[in-house]
Every structure is written in structure tokens, then in C-alpha cells.
Amino acid sequence: MTRLASKRALVTGGSRGIGAATALRLAQDGADVALTYERARDKAEAVADQIRALGRKAVVLQADSADPAALTAAVDMAAAERGGLDILVNNAGIWHYGEVGSWSLDEIDKVIAVNVRAVIVASQAAVKHLPDGGRIITTGSCLAERVVEPGIALYAMSKAALIGFTKGLARDLGSRGITVNVVHPGSTDTDMNPADGDHAEAQRLRMAIPRFGKAEDIAGLIAYLASEEGRFITGAGIAIDGGVNT
């Protein structure tokens, strides 16, 4: 497929899970892809090798998404490597579990820094590189709109914040034809939440389609939004959760 031919993409948190699947799908559709990682350089390089095997260019950049300076530098470096940037996928994120009385200020700050502030910082850095018609796509969560159990309020809050940011940024950038969207995955089979994990059956019971999604499912939706076919979708939050929020 070549619907993203000549496009230049950056995927944050692209070394594993949904991020890795997204980086590969964008490359399969014709894009050159830069990806960030925090610690697992070997995994990031393995993804990059797969991208190169598809005949596309790949760049691996170390950046802790909680560090605004490092993240901004990564966006600028990704753009410099390919002479610009067409697609930003804000995928890096962290999970948090614990009821309200247990949260430390450090935990609160870390969740907000990675799940919210990093999306703002990377988007802000990308805007100066994006051409008219560019794309900003963020990985949210089905828990942004429906909190199904105790202990996930802080995480849900961080993902819910992305809805307002996405809508506002879509308004700010709409005159340039830049679309801004957030996708809301449900339970997805990754090393962070395996389909055979201890809590997997409880998750399946909430779904209309009682199985975990694949990282490739989420990547397919992101690739569609990044393509020309997605040009009239903006400010949207799109669930891809097996019907858990129906």
C-alpha cells in the first residue's frame, strides 16, 4: 500500500505495543517513520529494522516523554532528518492504578507529565514543522469516557484531558487543514495488558465483542486517520474498544 507514500511520521513510544504496531503500519502504507523510546533501545531498533526491511527510512530517538526539553528535541530531530514532518502520533503513555487516598504528588505529576503534558509539548513542537494538511493523532483510552471500576481515576482523568485538548487544537489548526484526533483503545493484547492476564476475563465480560483487540487493529485506525481518506475527520474521539462503552 502507498497511501502514505513520501509522508514523514513520528510515533512517540514506538518501541512496543500499539506504538510499534503503528510505526510498522505507517511504514507499510509508505511513510518514513521516526520513533521515540525511553529505555528499550533494543526493541526500538528492532522495530526500525522491520521498517527498513519494508524499504522505508527509520530513525530511532531516545526521549523520556516526561522531559519536555528531550521531547521537543526529538520532534525537531525527526523533522530535521527528513526535511519536515507530516504526521505526529502521540502514543507514549503510562498506566496508573490506585485509589485516591494512595496517590503521592510524584505519582500525580508523573501521570500528568507523560499522559497529558507530553501530548501538548510534542504537538506544540510539531506544529511548526507540519505542512497544511498535516496530521496529529493521539492514543487515548476507552476509560476516558467510562470508568468501569475503582482505582483508575487518575489514569482516566489523564486520558479524558486529551479529549478537550484535541477538540481545541482541531479548532486552532483547522484553517490549515491539519486534522487532530484521539483514538480510544479498549483492552488490547500487549505486554502491558496481555489477553491471558489475571484480569483479562473480567475485561472481556464488558465487551460486545468478547475478545481483546490486537495492536494492529489500533494501528489500522491511526493509519486511516493519517491518510488522505481521513482528511475531513477532526476534533474527534474515536472508540476502538470491542464495544465496551456501548
N, C-alpha and C positions, 0 to 999 in steps of 0.2 A: 504494500500500500504506500502511496506517495502523497496523501492529502496534506501532510505537513512538510513536504519537501522544501528545503532551504530554510526552514524555521530553526530558530535558536532558542533552546529551553533551559531553564534552571529548575531543578527539583531539590528542595531542601529536605534533609532527612532521607536521602535517596539510597542508603546502603542496604536497606532491608524492608520487608513487608510491603505495604502499599506504595511507599516511596520507590523501592526498587522496581516493582511491577510497573509503576507509572513511567519511570525513566526508560525502561525497556519498551513499553508500548509506544511512547512518543518516538523512540528511535525506529521502531518497526514501521511507523507511519511516515518516516522520512526526516525527522528532526535530528539535529546535533544536540547533545544533551550534556550539561554540566550538573553535577550533583554534589551536595554537601554531606558531610558526615561529622560526627562529634569525636568518636573514639575508634570505631571499627574500620580502619583504613583498608584492611584486607578484604572485607566484604564490599566496600565501596569500589575497590579496584576490580573485584570480580564482576560487579555489575558493569563497570566501564569496559572490561574486556568483552563482555557479551554485546555491548553497544557497538564496539569497534568491529566485532565479527559480523555485524549486520551492514557494515560499510559506512557507518556514521562516525562522526567525531565525538569523543567523550573527554570531559575534564572533571577531575576529582579535586574537591576543595575542602580542607578542614575548617570547620567553623562551628563553634558552640552557639546555638541559636539564642541562648540566654545572654550572650555577649553582643550588644548592639554594634560595636565597632567591628568585630570579627565578621558579623553577618553582613554588614554594609560592604565591607571589603570583599567578601565572597561574591556578592551581587555584581560589584564593579569589575572584579576579575573575570567573572563568567562573561560579562558583556565585552570586556577588552579582548578576551581570547578569540571571539568570533565576530567582533566588529559590531556588536549590538545584542539585543535580547528581544525576542518576540513573545515568549511565554514564561511566566513565573508560576510555579506550583509551590504554594506554601504547605508543605506536608509535615515538617518536623513537629513533633508534639510529645508530651509525656502524660502518662496516666497517673491519677491520684485516687486513693481510696482512704476513707477515714471520716468519722462523724465530726461535727463542727467543733466540739469541745477538745478534740485531739490535735487540731491544726496548730503548727508553730508558724510564726511570722516568716521564717525562712521557707517553709513549705508553700505558704500562700504566695510569697514573692516569686518562687521558682516556677510555680504553675502559671502565674500571670506572665512572667517573663518569657517563657517558651511558647505557651499556647496562645497568648494574646499579643504581647508587645512585639515579639519576633515577627508576627504576621504584618503588623503595622510598619515596623522598621524595614523589612525586606520589600514590602510594597512601595514604600516611600523611596527606597533606593532604586527600585526597578523603574519607576515612572519616568525618570529622566533618560532611560535607555529605550523604553518601549516606543515603537512607532505607532502611528494611528492604526487602529485595528488590532492592537496587541491584546494579550490575554493575561488575567490574574485569576488563578483558581486556588482555592484553599480547602484543605481537608478539615471538615468539622466533625460532627458526631450526631447520631440519632438521639443521643442523650441531651442535646442542646434544647430540644423541644418537649421531651417527655422523660422525666426522671423516674425510673421504674423501681428503685429500691433505695434504702438508706445508704449513706456513706459516700455518695458520689456528687454531693452538692458543689464542691469546689471545682471539680472537673467539668461538671455540667455548666456551671457559670462561665468558665473559661471558653467553652465552645459556643455557648449562647451569645457571648460578646461578639463573636465573629459574624453573626447574622446582621447586627446593626452596622458593624464596620463595612461589611460587604455592600449593604444597601446604600450607605452613604458614599462609599468610594465609587460605586457604579454611577451615582449622580455626578460626582466630581469629574469623572473621566469619560462620561458618555458622549460629550461633544466631539471627542477624538475617536470615537468608535472603539474604544478599549472596553472590553467586557470584563466584569468582575463577578465571580460566582463562588459559592461554597457548596461542597458536596458533603452529605451527611451519611457516612457508612454506618451500618449496623454491625452485628457480630461478624467478624472477618477472620478467616483462618490464617493467623500469623503466629510467629513465635511468642508474641506478647499475649495472644488470646487464642490458643490452639483449639481446634474443633473437638479434640478429645480431652480437653482440660477438665478440671474438677467442677467448674461452674458452667460447662458448655450445655448440658441438658436443660438447665433452668433457662438459659438464653433461648434455646430452640423452642421451648414451650410458648414463648411470647410471639413467635413469628407466624405470619400467614404461610410462608414457605419455610417449613421447619428444617432448615439446614443453614450452616454457616456460608457466608459468601466467600469468594476467592479474591485475593488481592487483585487479580486480573480483571475481575468484574468492576472494581472501583476504578482501576486504570482505564478501562474502556470508556467509562463515563467522562473521566477527565479528558481523555483524548478527543472525545466528541466535542466537548466544550472548547477545547483548544483549536478545533478545526474551523474551516470556513462555514461548515454547516451549523455551527453554534453561534454564528455572528449576531443573532437577534435575541440571544438569551443573556440577560444581565441583571444583577441585583437579586439573583435567585438563590434559594437554598433548596437543593435537590436531594431527597432521601433516596438512598440505595441500601435498604436495610431488611429486605425479605418481608416487608410488611409489618414489622414490629410496631410501628407507630400508626398503623391504620385504625 
